[in-house]
Amino acid sequence: MSAEGGAAPEGRAVPFYCPYCGDEELVPEAEPAGAWKCAACLRVFTVRLVGLASG
């Protein structure tokens, strides 16, 4: 991961790997807000919590 020593800019959670190719070389992307860019496959993605499931 390449997020400045593991610190998440602007309070975002740091993903451990790309959900598409599995590579760990991720960098923050300006747009859309909260996005990450994978250096290996060049995809830009966001991770979002939808909610909690009820029992």
PDB file of N, H, CA, C and O in Angstrom:
ATOM      1  N   MET A   1       0.836  -1.193   0.000  1.00  0.00           N
ATOM      2  CA  MET A   1       0.000   0.000   0.000  1.00  0.00           C
ATOM      3  C   MET A   1       0.864   1.233   0.000  1.00  0.00           C
ATOM      4  O   MET A   1       1.936   1.250   0.605  1.00  0.00           O
ATOM      5  N   SER A   2       0.411   2.245  -0.663  1.00  0.00           N
ATOM      6  H   SER A   2      -0.459   2.231  -1.154  1.00  0.00           H
ATOM      7  CA  SER A   2       1.190   3.469  -0.761  1.00  0.00           C
ATOM      8  C   SER A   2       0.421   4.666  -0.239  1.00  0.00           C
ATOM      9  O   SER A   2       0.366   5.696  -0.910  1.00  0.00           O
ATOM     10  N   ALA A   3      -0.156   4.563   0.904  1.00  0.00           N
ATOM     11  H   ALA A   3      -0.112   3.726   1.450  1.00  0.00           H
ATOM     12  CA  ALA A   3      -0.952   5.661   1.454  1.00  0.00           C
ATOM     13  C   ALA A   3      -0.168   6.372   2.551  1.00  0.00           C
ATOM     14  O   ALA A   3      -0.588   6.375   3.708  1.00  0.00           O
ATOM     15  N   GLU A   4       0.953   6.967   2.202  1.00  0.00           N
ATOM     16  H   GLU A   4       1.294   6.965   1.262  1.00  0.00           H
ATOM     17  CA  GLU A   4       1.771   7.752   3.124  1.00  0.00           C
ATOM     18  C   GLU A   4       1.913   7.087   4.488  1.00  0.00           C
ATOM     19  O   GLU A   4       1.389   7.589   5.483  1.00  0.00           O
ATOM     20  N   GLY A   5       2.609   5.973   4.539  1.00  0.00           N
ATOM     21  H   GLY A   5       3.035   5.565   3.731  1.00  0.00           H
ATOM     22  CA  GLY A   5       2.864   5.301   5.800  1.00  0.00           C
ATOM     23  C   GLY A   5       1.649   4.628   6.401  1.00  0.00           C
ATOM     24  O   GLY A   5       1.618   4.383   7.607  1.00  0.00           O
ATOM     25  N   GLY A   6       0.643   4.323   5.589  1.00  0.00           N
ATOM     26  H   GLY A   6       0.669   4.522   4.609  1.00  0.00           H
ATOM     27  CA  GLY A   6      -0.538   3.634   6.074  1.00  0.00           C
ATOM     28  C   GLY A   6      -1.613   4.563   6.600  1.00  0.00           C
ATOM     29  O   GLY A   6      -2.696   4.099   6.957  1.00  0.00           O
ATOM     30  N   ALA A   7      -1.349   5.866   6.660  1.00  0.00           N
ATOM     31  H   ALA A   7      -0.469   6.243   6.370  1.00  0.00           H
ATOM     32  CA  ALA A   7      -2.351   6.819   7.140  1.00  0.00           C
ATOM     33  C   ALA A   7      -3.367   7.085   6.047  1.00  0.00           C
ATOM     34  O   ALA A   7      -2.997   7.300   4.893  1.00  0.00           O
ATOM     35  N   ALA A   8      -4.628   7.073   6.393  1.00  0.00           N
ATOM     36  H   ALA A   8      -4.929   6.899   7.331  1.00  0.00           H
ATOM     37  CA  ALA A   8      -5.687   7.318   5.426  1.00  0.00           C
ATOM     38  C   ALA A   8      -5.968   8.811   5.332  1.00  0.00           C
ATOM     39  O   ALA A   8      -6.338   9.428   6.331  1.00  0.00           O
ATOM     40  N   PRO A   9      -5.801   9.405   4.150  1.00  0.00           N
ATOM     41  CA  PRO A   9      -6.112  10.818   4.000  1.00  0.00           C
ATOM     42  C   PRO A   9      -7.604  11.082   4.153  1.00  0.00           C
ATOM     43  O   PRO A   9      -8.425  10.250   3.767  1.00  0.00           O
ATOM     44  N   GLU A  10      -7.951  12.209   4.702  1.00  0.00           N
ATOM     45  H   GLU A  10      -7.284  12.885   5.016  1.00  0.00           H
ATOM     46  CA  GLU A  10      -9.331  12.651   4.850  1.00  0.00           C
ATOM     47  C   GLU A  10     -10.208  11.656   5.606  1.00  0.00           C
ATOM     48  O   GLU A  10     -11.416  11.604   5.376  1.00  0.00           O
ATOM     49  N   GLY A  11      -9.619  10.867   6.502  1.00  0.00           N
ATOM     50  H   GLY A  11      -8.637  10.909   6.689  1.00  0.00           H
ATOM     51  CA  GLY A  11     -10.399   9.963   7.331  1.00  0.00           C
ATOM     52  C   GLY A  11     -10.938   8.730   6.648  1.00  0.00           C
ATOM     53  O   GLY A  11     -11.801   8.059   7.215  1.00  0.00           O
ATOM     54  N   ARG A  12     -10.474   8.398   5.464  1.00  0.00           N
ATOM     55  H   ARG A  12      -9.773   8.943   5.004  1.00  0.00           H
ATOM     56  CA  ARG A  12     -10.989   7.205   4.807  1.00  0.00           C
ATOM     57  C   ARG A  12     -10.277   5.952   5.307  1.00  0.00           C
ATOM     58  O   ARG A  12      -9.119   6.002   5.721  1.00  0.00           O
ATOM     59  N   ALA A  13     -10.975   4.850   5.262  1.00  0.00           N
ATOM     60  H   ALA A  13     -11.916   4.809   4.926  1.00  0.00           H
ATOM     61  CA  ALA A  13     -10.380   3.569   5.621  1.00  0.00           C
ATOM     62  C   ALA A  13      -9.471   3.125   4.478  1.00  0.00           C
ATOM     63  O   ALA A  13      -9.785   3.338   3.307  1.00  0.00           O
ATOM     64  N   VAL A  14      -8.358   2.517   4.821  1.00  0.00           N
ATOM     65  H   VAL A  14      -8.103   2.345   5.772  1.00  0.00           H
ATOM     66  CA  VAL A  14      -7.411   2.054   3.817  1.00  0.00           C
ATOM     67  C   VAL A  14      -7.727   0.609   3.450  1.00  0.00           C
ATOM     68  O   VAL A  14      -7.635  -0.272   4.305  1.00  0.00           O
ATOM     69  N   PRO A  15      -8.099   0.344   2.193  1.00  0.00           N
ATOM     70  CA  PRO A  15      -8.304  -1.048   1.794  1.00  0.00           C
ATOM     71  C   PRO A  15      -6.961  -1.769   1.723  1.00  0.00           C
ATOM     72  O   PRO A  15      -5.945  -1.149   1.409  1.00  0.00           O
ATOM     73  N   PHE A  16      -6.945  -3.061   2.009  1.00  0.00           N
ATOM     74  H   PHE A  16      -7.770  -3.564   2.264  1.00  0.00           H
ATOM     75  CA  PHE A  16      -5.703  -3.827   2.016  1.00  0.00           C
ATOM     76  C   PHE A  16      -5.277  -4.270   0.625  1.00  0.00           C
ATOM     77  O   PHE A  16      -4.086  -4.445   0.369  1.00  0.00           O
ATOM     78  N   TYR A  17      -6.246  -4.455  -0.285  1.00  0.00           N
ATOM     79  H   TYR A  17      -7.214  -4.313  -0.078  1.00  0.00           H
ATOM     80  CA  TYR A  17      -5.925  -4.914  -1.633  1.00  0.00           C
ATOM     81  C   TYR A  17      -7.028  -4.498  -2.604  1.00  0.00           C
ATOM     82  O   TYR A  17      -8.133  -4.148  -2.192  1.00  0.00           O
ATOM     83  N   CYS A  18      -6.714  -4.540  -3.883  1.00  0.00           N
ATOM     84  H   CYS A  18      -5.815  -4.825  -4.218  1.00  0.00           H
ATOM     85  CA  CYS A  18      -7.679  -4.198  -4.933  1.00  0.00           C
ATOM     86  C   CYS A  18      -8.730  -5.308  -5.015  1.00  0.00           C
ATOM     87  O   CYS A  18      -8.366  -6.482  -5.089  1.00  0.00           O
ATOM     88  N   PRO A  19     -10.018  -4.972  -5.003  1.00  0.00           N
ATOM     89  CA  PRO A  19     -11.054  -6.005  -5.076  1.00  0.00           C
ATOM     90  C   PRO A  19     -11.148  -6.654  -6.463  1.00  0.00           C
ATOM     91  O   PRO A  19     -11.846  -7.656  -6.620  1.00  0.00           O
ATOM     92  N   TYR A  20     -10.469  -6.111  -7.455  1.00  0.00           N
ATOM     93  H   TYR A  20      -9.902  -5.297  -7.328  1.00  0.00           H
ATOM     94  CA  TYR A  20     -10.529  -6.637  -8.813  1.00  0.00           C
ATOM     95  C   TYR A  20      -9.362  -7.548  -9.156  1.00  0.00           C
ATOM     96  O   TYR A  20      -9.565  -8.620  -9.727  1.00  0.00           O
ATOM     97  N   CYS A  21      -8.129  -7.136  -8.815  1.00  0.00           N
ATOM     98  H   CYS A  21      -7.965  -6.265  -8.352  1.00  0.00           H
ATOM     99  CA  CYS A  21      -6.961  -7.936  -9.193  1.00  0.00           C
ATOM    100  C   CYS A  21      -6.183  -8.458  -7.991  1.00  0.00           C
ATOM    101  O   CYS A  21      -5.327  -9.327  -8.155  1.00  0.00           O
ATOM    102  N   GLY A  22      -6.456  -7.954  -6.783  1.00  0.00           N
ATOM    103  H   GLY A  22      -7.151  -7.248  -6.650  1.00  0.00           H
ATOM    104  CA  GLY A  22      -5.795  -8.427  -5.583  1.00  0.00           C
ATOM    105  C   GLY A  22      -4.470  -7.755  -5.279  1.00  0.00           C
ATOM    106  O   GLY A  22      -3.839  -8.085  -4.275  1.00  0.00           O
ATOM    107  N   ASP A  23      -4.027  -6.820  -6.113  1.00  0.00           N
ATOM    108  H   ASP A  23      -4.541  -6.551  -6.928  1.00  0.00           H
ATOM    109  CA  ASP A  23      -2.756  -6.138  -5.879  1.00  0.00           C
ATOM    110  C   ASP A  23      -2.862  -5.225  -4.654  1.00  0.00           C
ATOM    111  O   ASP A  23      -3.949  -4.761  -4.313  1.00  0.00           O
ATOM    112  N   GLU A  24      -1.740  -4.976  -4.003  1.00  0.00           N
ATOM    113  H   GLU A  24      -0.856  -5.354  -4.280  1.00  0.00           H
ATOM    114  CA  GLU A  24      -1.722  -4.154  -2.790  1.00  0.00           C
ATOM    115  C   GLU A  24      -1.187  -2.753  -3.023  1.00  0.00           C
ATOM    116  O   GLU A  24      -1.036  -1.999  -2.062  1.00  0.00           O
ATOM    117  N   GLU A  25      -0.897  -2.379  -4.246  1.00  0.00           N
ATOM    118  H   GLU A  25      -1.019  -2.991  -5.026  1.00  0.00           H
ATOM    119  CA  GLU A  25      -0.343  -1.060  -4.572  1.00  0.00           C
ATOM    120  C   GLU A  25      -1.489  -0.083  -4.843  1.00  0.00           C
ATOM    121  O   GLU A  25      -1.843   0.163  -5.996  1.00  0.00           O
ATOM    122  N   LEU A  26      -2.069   0.476  -3.767  1.00  0.00           N
ATOM    123  H   LEU A  26      -1.782   0.277  -2.830  1.00  0.00           H
ATOM    124  CA  LEU A  26      -3.210   1.380  -3.878  1.00  0.00           C
ATOM    125  C   LEU A  26      -2.815   2.794  -3.475  1.00  0.00           C
ATOM    126  O   LEU A  26      -2.055   2.986  -2.526  1.00  0.00           O
ATOM    127  N   VAL A  27      -3.328   3.771  -4.190  1.00  0.00           N
ATOM    128  H   VAL A  27      -3.945   3.615  -4.961  1.00  0.00           H
ATOM    129  CA  VAL A  27      -3.072   5.173  -3.880  1.00  0.00           C
ATOM    130  C   VAL A  27      -4.408   5.925  -3.852  1.00  0.00           C
ATOM    131  O   VAL A  27      -5.307   5.614  -4.633  1.00  0.00           O
ATOM    132  N   PRO A  28      -4.542   6.907  -2.961  1.00  0.00           N
ATOM    133  CA  PRO A  28      -5.786   7.688  -2.914  1.00  0.00           C
ATOM    134  C   PRO A  28      -6.010   8.430  -4.230  1.00  0.00           C
ATOM    135  O   PRO A  28      -5.062   8.921  -4.842  1.00  0.00           O
ATOM    136  N   GLU A  29      -7.251   8.506  -4.653  1.00  0.00           N
ATOM    137  H   GLU A  29      -8.021   8.107  -4.155  1.00  0.00           H
ATOM    138  CA  GLU A  29      -7.637   9.200  -5.875  1.00  0.00           C
ATOM    139  C   GLU A  29      -8.556  10.356  -5.483  1.00  0.00           C
ATOM    140  O   GLU A  29      -9.418  10.193  -4.621  1.00  0.00           O
ATOM    141  N   ALA A  30      -8.383  11.501  -6.098  1.00  0.00           N
ATOM    142  H   ALA A  30      -7.682  11.634  -6.799  1.00  0.00           H
ATOM    143  CA  ALA A  30      -9.153  12.698  -5.732  1.00  0.00           C
ATOM    144  C   ALA A  30     -10.640  12.581  -6.063  1.00  0.00           C
ATOM    145  O   ALA A  30     -11.485  12.943  -5.245  1.00  0.00           O
ATOM    146  N   GLU A  31     -10.956  12.091  -7.227  1.00  0.00           N
ATOM    147  H   GLU A  31     -10.269  11.797  -7.891  1.00  0.00           H
ATOM    148  CA  GLU A  31     -12.355  11.991  -7.661  1.00  0.00           C
ATOM    149  C   GLU A  31     -12.665  10.583  -8.106  1.00  0.00           C
ATOM    150  O   GLU A  31     -11.846   9.982  -8.802  1.00  0.00           O
ATOM    151  N   PRO A  32     -13.787  10.034  -7.748  1.00  0.00           N
ATOM    152  CA  PRO A  32     -14.784  10.570  -6.827  1.00  0.00           C
ATOM    153  C   PRO A  32     -14.264  10.562  -5.396  1.00  0.00           C
ATOM    154  O   PRO A  32     -13.260   9.916  -5.097  1.00  0.00           O
ATOM    155  N   ALA A  33     -14.939  11.272  -4.529  1.00  0.00           N
ATOM    156  H   ALA A  33     -15.755  11.797  -4.773  1.00  0.00           H
ATOM    157  CA  ALA A  33     -14.503  11.394  -3.134  1.00  0.00           C
ATOM    158  C   ALA A  33     -14.369  10.022  -2.488  1.00  0.00           C
ATOM    159  O   ALA A  33     -15.263   9.183  -2.607  1.00  0.00           O
ATOM    160  N   GLY A  34     -13.254   9.795  -1.808  1.00  0.00           N
ATOM    161  H   GLY A  34     -12.528  10.476  -1.711  1.00  0.00           H
ATOM    162  CA  GLY A  34     -13.028   8.538  -1.109  1.00  0.00           C
ATOM    163  C   GLY A  34     -12.568   7.396  -1.991  1.00  0.00           C
ATOM    164  O   GLY A  34     -12.611   6.240  -1.568  1.00  0.00           O
ATOM    165  N   ALA A  35     -12.131   7.687  -3.203  1.00  0.00           N
ATOM    166  H   ALA A  35     -12.096   8.625  -3.546  1.00  0.00           H
ATOM    167  CA  ALA A  35     -11.748   6.633  -4.147  1.00  0.00           C
ATOM    168  C   ALA A  35     -10.289   6.235  -3.996  1.00  0.00           C
ATOM    169  O   ALA A  35      -9.476   6.993  -3.467  1.00  0.00           O
ATOM    170  N   TRP A  36      -9.968   5.033  -4.468  1.00  0.00           N
ATOM    171  H   TRP A  36     -10.629   4.417  -4.898  1.00  0.00           H
ATOM    172  CA  TRP A  36      -8.618   4.490  -4.481  1.00  0.00           C
ATOM    173  C   TRP A  36      -8.289   4.021  -5.887  1.00  0.00           C
ATOM    174  O   TRP A  36      -9.164   3.515  -6.591  1.00  0.00           O
ATOM    175  N   LYS A  37      -7.037   4.183  -6.309  1.00  0.00           N
ATOM    176  H   LYS A  37      -6.326   4.594  -5.738  1.00  0.00           H
ATOM    177  CA  LYS A  37      -6.593   3.741  -7.631  1.00  0.00           C
ATOM    178  C   LYS A  37      -5.600   2.607  -7.458  1.00  0.00           C
ATOM    179  O   LYS A  37      -4.667   2.702  -6.660  1.00  0.00           O
ATOM    180  N   CYS A  38      -5.803   1.541  -8.203  1.00  0.00           N
ATOM    181  H   CYS A  38      -6.560   1.463  -8.851  1.00  0.00           H
ATOM    182  CA  CYS A  38      -4.895   0.403  -8.182  1.00  0.00           C
ATOM    183  C   CYS A  38      -3.817   0.635  -9.235  1.00  0.00           C
ATOM    184  O   CYS A  38      -4.126   0.861 -10.404  1.00  0.00           O
ATOM    185  N   ALA A  39      -2.557   0.579  -8.824  1.00  0.00           N
ATOM    186  H   ALA A  39      -2.305   0.395  -7.874  1.00  0.00           H
ATOM    187  CA  ALA A  39      -1.446   0.809  -9.744  1.00  0.00           C
ATOM    188  C   ALA A  39      -1.279  -0.340 -10.730  1.00  0.00           C
ATOM    189  O   ALA A  39      -0.723  -0.143 -11.810  1.00  0.00           O
ATOM    190  N   ALA A  40      -1.745  -1.534 -10.383  1.00  0.00           N
ATOM    191  H   ALA A  40      -2.197  -1.694  -9.505  1.00  0.00           H
ATOM    192  CA  ALA A  40      -1.567  -2.694 -11.251  1.00  0.00           C
ATOM    193  C   ALA A  40      -2.588  -2.748 -12.389  1.00  0.00           C
ATOM    194  O   ALA A  40      -2.215  -2.901 -13.552  1.00  0.00           O
ATOM    195  N   CYS A  41      -3.879  -2.623 -12.056  1.00  0.00           N
ATOM    196  H   CYS A  41      -4.182  -2.499 -11.111  1.00  0.00           H
ATOM    197  CA  CYS A  41      -4.917  -2.752 -13.094  1.00  0.00           C
ATOM    198  C   CYS A  41      -5.518  -1.410 -13.504  1.00  0.00           C
ATOM    199  O   CYS A  41      -6.355  -1.352 -14.405  1.00  0.00           O
ATOM    200  N   LEU A  42      -5.088  -0.321 -12.838  1.00  0.00           N
ATOM    201  H   LEU A  42      -4.408  -0.368 -12.107  1.00  0.00           H
ATOM    202  CA  LEU A  42      -5.521   1.048 -13.136  1.00  0.00           C
ATOM    203  C   LEU A  42      -7.010   1.300 -12.905  1.00  0.00           C
ATOM    204  O   LEU A  42      -7.559   2.273 -13.422  1.00  0.00           O
ATOM    205  N   ARG A  43      -7.662   0.437 -12.138  1.00  0.00           N
ATOM    206  H   ARG A  43      -7.215  -0.353 -11.719  1.00  0.00           H
ATOM    207  CA  ARG A  43      -9.063   0.675 -11.803  1.00  0.00           C
ATOM    208  C   ARG A  43      -9.148   1.653 -10.640  1.00  0.00           C
ATOM    209  O   ARG A  43      -8.290   1.662  -9.757  1.00  0.00           O
ATOM    210  N   VAL A  44     -10.185   2.471 -10.648  1.00  0.00           N
ATOM    211  H   VAL A  44     -10.882   2.464 -11.365  1.00  0.00           H
ATOM    212  CA  VAL A  44     -10.470   3.394  -9.547  1.00  0.00           C
ATOM    213  C   VAL A  44     -11.767   2.902  -8.912  1.00  0.00           C
ATOM    214  O   VAL A  44     -12.761   2.684  -9.604  1.00  0.00           O
ATOM    215  N   PHE A  45     -11.750   2.727  -7.577  1.00  0.00           N
ATOM    216  H   PHE A  45     -10.943   2.904  -7.015  1.00  0.00           H
ATOM    217  CA  PHE A  45     -12.917   2.182  -6.900  1.00  0.00           C
ATOM    218  C   PHE A  45     -13.120   2.868  -5.558  1.00  0.00           C
ATOM    219  O   PHE A  45     -12.211   3.513  -5.035  1.00  0.00           O
ATOM    220  N   THR A  46     -14.308   2.726  -5.012  1.00  0.00           N
ATOM    221  H   THR A  46     -15.047   2.202  -5.437  1.00  0.00           H
ATOM    222  CA  THR A  46     -14.628   3.194  -3.672  1.00  0.00           C
ATOM    223  C   THR A  46     -15.132   2.019  -2.857  1.00  0.00           C
ATOM    224  O   THR A  46     -15.650   1.047  -3.408  1.00  0.00           O
ATOM    225  N   VAL A  47     -14.981   2.107  -1.548  1.00  0.00           N
ATOM    226  H   VAL A  47     -14.561   2.896  -1.100  1.00  0.00           H
ATOM    227  CA  VAL A  47     -15.507   1.105  -0.626  1.00  0.00           C
ATOM    228  C   VAL A  47     -16.508   1.824   0.253  1.00  0.00           C
ATOM    229  O   VAL A  47     -16.193   2.855   0.848  1.00  0.00           O
ATOM    230  N   ARG A  48     -17.709   1.286   0.338  1.00  0.00           N
ATOM    231  H   ARG A  48     -17.965   0.449  -0.145  1.00  0.00           H
ATOM    232  CA  ARG A  48     -18.781   1.965   1.060  1.00  0.00           C
ATOM    233  C   ARG A  48     -19.541   0.986   1.943  1.00  0.00           C
ATOM    234  O   ARG A  48     -19.879  -0.115   1.509  1.00  0.00           O
ATOM    235  N   LEU A  49     -19.808   1.387   3.178  1.00  0.00           N
ATOM    236  H   LEU A  49     -19.533   2.282   3.531  1.00  0.00           H
ATOM    237  CA  LEU A  49     -20.627   0.597   4.084  1.00  0.00           C
ATOM    238  C   LEU A  49     -22.082   0.897   3.791  1.00  0.00           C
ATOM    239  O   LEU A  49     -22.496   2.056   3.818  1.00  0.00           O
ATOM    240  N   VAL A  50     -22.860  -0.133   3.511  1.00  0.00           N
ATOM    241  H   VAL A  50     -22.523  -1.074   3.489  1.00  0.00           H
ATOM    242  CA  VAL A  50     -24.276   0.037   3.225  1.00  0.00           C
ATOM    243  C   VAL A  50     -25.074   0.057   4.511  1.00  0.00           C
ATOM    244  O   VAL A  50     -26.006   0.851   4.638  1.00  0.00           O
ATOM    245  N   GLY A  51     -24.737  -0.789   5.464  1.00  0.00           N
ATOM    246  H   GLY A  51     -23.979  -1.433   5.361  1.00  0.00           H
ATOM    247  CA  GLY A  51     -25.444  -0.825   6.738  1.00  0.00           C
ATOM    248  C   GLY A  51     -25.197  -2.149   7.436  1.00  0.00           C
ATOM    249  O   GLY A  51     -24.396  -2.962   6.976  1.00  0.00           O
ATOM    250  N   LEU A  52     -25.884  -2.364   8.543  1.00  0.00           N
ATOM    251  H   LEU A  52     -26.535  -1.703   8.916  1.00  0.00           H
ATOM    252  CA  LEU A  52     -25.763  -3.595   9.303  1.00  0.00           C
ATOM    253  C   LEU A  52     -26.992  -4.449   9.065  1.00  0.00           C
ATOM    254  O   LEU A  52     -28.115  -3.948   9.004  1.00  0.00           O
ATOM    255  N   ALA A  53     -26.765  -5.736   8.932  1.00  0.00           N
ATOM    256  H   ALA A  53     -25.853  -6.143   8.981  1.00  0.00           H
ATOM    257  CA  ALA A  53     -27.887  -6.671   8.748  1.00  0.00           C
ATOM    258  C   ALA A  53     -28.527  -6.952  10.094  1.00  0.00           C
ATOM    259  O   ALA A  53     -27.832  -7.090  11.101  1.00  0.00           O
ATOM    260  N   SER A  54     -29.829  -7.034  10.116  1.00  0.00           N
ATOM    261  H   SER A  54     -30.394  -6.922   9.298  1.00  0.00           H
ATOM    262  CA  SER A  54     -30.510  -7.379  11.359  1.00  0.00           C
ATOM    263  C   SER A  54     -30.601  -8.889  11.466  1.00  0.00           C
ATOM    264  O   SER A  54     -30.878  -9.586  10.490  1.00  0.00           O
ATOM    265  N   GLY A  55     -30.358  -9.383  12.688  1.00  0.00           N
ATOM    266  H   GLY A  55     -30.133  -8.817  13.481  1.00  0.00           H
ATOM    267  CA  GLY A  55     -30.309 -10.794  13.044  1.00  0.00           C
ATOM    268  C   GLY A  55     -31.140 -11.670  12.263  1.00  0.00           C
ATOM    269  O   GLY A  55     -31.157 -12.878  12.499  1.00  0.00           O
TER     270      GLY A  55
END
